[in-house]
Amino acid sequence: MIEYFILSASSFSGDIDNLFFVITLIIGFWFILVFGALVYFTLKFRRKDGVKAEYITGEKHSETKWTHYPHYAVIAMDVVIIAANIIVWVNIKQTLPPKDNLIRVIGQQWSWSFVDAGPDGVLDTADDIATVNDLHVKVDETYHFELQARDVIHNFSVPVFRLRQDALPGRTIKGWFKPTNTGSFDIQCAEMCGYGHGIMGGAITVHTKESYDETIVQIKNGTYESHYQKRMGTKTPLPSNTSHTEGHNSFAVLLASIF
């Protein structure tokens, strides 16, 4: 259901959407039930002339069952939610399927650097393909990523993939995704990381194999204008010295002019 509102473009996005749907369904059921009961009993037992309220001690089974049975039902629903979460967590976060490609993702204030391992599938070799704020991948292929941060905590977020993962300084965090739709999609930093957090975006372009090969040739030749560059082409360039925060040309003023 969620994909009707937010595009779903990875192999595991459906699992996460279904998990949210189950949680929403359970919470919605209890909300309607409790609110309906509240309205019903408010009207049924409202103050009436000549009718005196009866004092109930709550010691009889016929009285306590109205507390115990809903309690047991809520616990059962909680077990269902926890079990569903564990299944999705293990399948997505704890299990790495066989990879087709390997990339390194590096977050720094305030941009993303990407390194594709290239044809040999090994990082830090001569055929690596490095880009900034612009990641290119092939549709229906499984990518493993090594996520790092150079300065503060960032969060690598691709909403259409239902992918979010913190990037922590001094650690390399591994994960994976498998794109299922072609197109250009947003990459965001979903963790407050300083002045430029709002502009720490990028683009991931999912290609067919033929389109991917053509794009890589253009990148190597220096003739490729990325989707992110086109989108940011009219924006005010950021100064190289981001420590200056006062005056007409301050970083804060330039940052505000971007939006």
C-alpha positions in Angstrom: 0.0 0.0 0.0 2.8 2.4 0.9 4.2 2.1 -2.7 1.1 4.0 -3.9 2.4 7.1 -2.1 6.2 6.5 -2.1 7.9 4.7 -5.0 9.4 1.3 -4.1 12.6 0.6 -6.0 14.6 -2.2 -4.2 14.2 -5.9 -3.6 13.5 -5.5 0.2 11.4 -2.3 0.1 8.3 -4.4 -0.1 9.2 -6.3 3.1 9.6 -3.0 5.0 6.4 -1.6 3.5 4.5 -4.7 4.6 5.9 -4.5 8.1 4.7 -0.9 8.4 1.3 -2.0 7.0 1.0 -4.8 9.6 1.9 -2.4 12.4 -0.5 0.3 11.2 -3.3 -2.3 10.8 -2.8 -3.6 14.4 -2.6 -0.1 15.9 -5.6 1.1 13.8 -7.7 -1.9 15.0 -7.0 -1.1 18.6 -7.5 2.6 18.2 -10.9 2.1 16.6 -11.9 -0.5 19.2 -10.9 1.5 22.2 -12.3 4.8 20.9 -15.5 3.1 19.9 -15.8 1.5 23.4 -15.1 4.9 25.0 -17.8 6.6 23.1 -20.3 3.7 23.6 -19.8 3.5 27.4 -19.7 7.3 27.7 -23.2 7.5 26.2 -24.6 4.3 27.8 -23.5 5.2 31.3 -23.9 8.9 31.3 -25.6 10.6 34.2 -29.3 10.1 34.4 -31.9 11.5 36.8 -33.0 9.0 39.4 -30.2 6.5 38.6 -27.4 6.0 41.1 -24.0 4.8 40.1 -23.1 1.3 41.3 -19.8 0.8 43.1 -17.7 -2.0 41.6 -14.8 -3.5 43.6 -13.3 -5.3 40.6 -12.8 -8.6 42.5 -15.2 -10.8 40.5 -14.1 -12.7 37.4 -16.9 -11.2 35.5 -15.4 -7.8 36.2 -11.7 -8.4 35.9 -12.1 -10.2 32.6 -12.6 -6.8 30.9 -9.1 -5.9 31.9 -7.4 -9.3 31.6 -8.6 -10.3 28.1 -7.7 -7.1 26.3 -4.3 -7.2 28.1 -3.7 -10.7 26.8 -4.8 -9.7 23.3 -2.4 -6.7 23.3 0.5 -9.0 24.3 -0.3 -11.4 21.5 -0.3 -8.5 19.0 3.0 -7.3 20.4 4.5 -10.8 19.9 3.3 -10.7 16.2 4.9 -7.3 15.7 8.2 -8.3 17.3 8.3 -11.6 15.4 7.7 -9.7 12.1 10.4 -7.2 13.0 12.9 -9.9 13.7 12.3 -11.7 10.4 12.7 -8.5 8.4 15.8 -7.4 10.4 17.5 -10.8 9.9 16.7 -10.9 6.2 17.9 -7.3 5.5 20.4 -6.3 8.2 22.0 -9.6 9.2 22.1 -11.5 6.0 24.3 -10.5 3.0 23.3 -12.2 -0.2 25.9 -13.0 -2.8 27.1 -9.7 -4.4 27.4 -8.7 -8.0 29.2 -5.4 -7.3 31.0 -3.7 -4.4 31.0 0.0 -3.6 32.3 2.3 -0.8 30.1 5.1 0.5 31.8 7.9 2.5 29.9 10.7 4.2 31.6 13.9 5.1 30.5 17.5 5.8 28.6 18.0 3.6 28.8 15.6 0.6 28.9 12.0 -0.3 31.8 10.2 -2.0 31.3 7.0 -3.8 33.9 4.5 -5.0 32.8 1.6 -7.3 35.1 -1.4 -7.2 35.0 -1.6 -11.0 35.2 -4.7 -13.2 37.6 -6.6 -10.8 35.2 -6.3 -7.9 38.1 -5.2 -5.5 38.3 -1.7 -3.9 41.5 0.4 -3.9 42.7 -0.9 -7.3 43.4 0.9 -10.6 39.9 0.3 -12.1 38.0 2.0 -9.2 35.4 4.6 -10.3 35.1 7.6 -7.9 32.3 10.1 -7.9 30.9 12.8 -5.6 27.2 13.1 -4.8 26.4 10.9 -7.7 26.2 7.1 -7.6 25.6 4.9 -10.6 24.3 1.3 -10.3 22.8 -1.4 -12.5 19.2 -2.6 -12.2 18.6 -6.1 -10.8 22.1 -6.5 -9.5 23.0 -6.9 -5.8 25.4 -4.3 -4.4 27.4 -4.7 -1.2 28.4 -1.3 0.3 31.1 -0.3 2.9 29.8 2.7 4.7 32.2 5.1 6.4 32.2 8.7 7.9 35.2 11.0 7.8 34.2 13.5 10.5 30.8 13.2 12.4 27.9 10.8 12.4 26.0 10.8 9.1 23.1 8.6 7.8 23.1 7.1 4.3 19.4 7.2 3.3 17.8 6.2 0.0 14.0 6.6 0.6 12.9 4.7 -2.5 15.1 1.7 -1.4 13.7 2.0 2.2 17.4 2.1 3.1 18.8 4.0 6.1 22.1 3.3 7.8 24.2 5.4 10.2 27.8 6.1 9.2 30.1 6.3 12.2 33.6 7.8 12.3 36.2 5.1 12.7 33.9 2.2 11.7 33.1 0.5 8.4 29.5 -0.7 8.3 28.5 -3.2 5.6 25.1 -3.5 4.0 23.5 -4.3 0.7 20.7 -3.3 -1.7 19.3 -4.6 -5.0 17.7 -1.9 -7.2 14.6 -3.0 -9.1 13.5 0.2 -10.9 15.5 2.3 -13.3 15.7 6.1 -12.8 17.4 8.8 -10.7 16.5 8.9 -7.0 17.4 11.0 -4.0 20.2 10.2 -1.5 19.9 12.0 1.8 21.8 12.4 5.0 19.2 11.6 7.7 21.3 12.6 10.7 21.9 16.2 11.8 25.6 16.8 11.0 26.1 20.5 11.2 25.5 23.7 9.2 25.2 22.1 5.8 23.0 19.1 6.8 20.1 20.4 4.7 22.2 20.4 1.5 23.9 17.1 2.0 22.1 15.3 -0.8 23.0 13.3 -3.8 21.5 11.2 -6.5 21.6 7.4 -7.2 20.9 6.6 -10.9 19.8 3.0 -11.6 20.7 2.1 -15.2 20.2 -0.7 -17.6 23.5 -2.5 -18.4 23.8 -0.6 -21.7 23.1 2.8 -20.2 25.5 2.1 -17.3 28.4 1.2 -19.6 27.8 4.4 -21.6 27.7 6.5 -18.4 30.9 5.0 -17.0 32.7 5.8 -20.3 31.5 9.4 -20.0 32.6 9.7 -16.4 36.1 8.4 -17.2 36.3 10.9 -20.1 35.1 13.7 -17.9 32.2 14.5 -20.2 29.3 13.3 -18.0 27.0 15.9 -16.3 25.3 14.1 -13.5 21.7 14.2 -12.5 22.8 15.9 -9.2 24.8 18.5 -11.1 21.9 19.4 -13.3 19.6 19.7 -10.3 22.1 21.9 -8.4 23.3 23.9 -11.4 21.5 27.1 -10.5 22.5 26.9 -6.8 24.9 29.3 -5.2 28.4 27.6 -4.8 29.6 27.0 -1.3 32.7 28.8 -0.1 35.8 26.7 0.6 36.2 28.2 4.1 33.1 27.1 6.0 34.4 28.4 9.4 33.5 32.0 8.6 29.9 32.6 9.8 29.6 36.4 9.9 29.4 39.2 7.3 27.7 39.5 3.9 29.5 36.5 2.4 29.2 34.3 5.4 28.6 30.6 5.0 25.3 30.9 6.8 24.1 33.6 4.3 25.2 31.5 1.3 23.6 28.4 2.8 20.3 30.3 3.3 20.4 31.5 -0.3 20.5 27.9 -1.6 16.9 27.2 -0.5 
